[in-house]
Amino acid sequence: MSENFEERLSQAIQRGNRQREEAGSQRARAARTDEDYRQQHGALRIELSDQIESAIRKMVKHFPGFNFRTVISPDGWGAHASRDDVSGTTRRDVTQLYSYLEILVRPYNSSARIIDLVVRGTIRNKEILRKNEFNLLDEVNTEQLKNVIDQWVVQYAERYAAQG
């Protein structure tokens, strides 16, 4: 009977310690200012934008005809690759076909405090890719976001190769 009590007492103390540590980390997170989050977002934006540019540049090298450009706009920071093709056998039957891939890191939002990635992709006038991926700045996993960027580029390249 006393062993059971000792075990329960020990577990209760451990739970109490975990609660105290968690409450301390919550206070520390609450103490972060908006400027701290803005700076963290800016550093992540630069790192992820570099990853986006690198991945899309590598893809463009495999598909001649794509034009690459860096994107810095109110919608976000990242990269865009596009190409125009023409289909048809006669002048009256000509169709312009547009393909593009764009991945952006959206601007900082002080109410959400997240890092948000968005991808849009079209192949031959048909949208094939439109997704978002976000992490709370308090819980961000940079490597996971870089893997998502790489996965989006690989997914687009595979689908473009299959249809192009």
ABEGO torsion letter per residue (X at the ends): XAAAAAAAAAAAAAAAAAAAAAAAAAAAAAABBAAAAAAAAAAAAAAAAAAAAAAAAAAAAABBGBBBBBBBBAAEBEBBBBBBBBBEABAAABBBBBBBBBBBBBBBBAAAGBBBBBBBBBBGGBBABBBBBBBBAAABBAAAAAAAAAAAAAAAAAAAAAAX
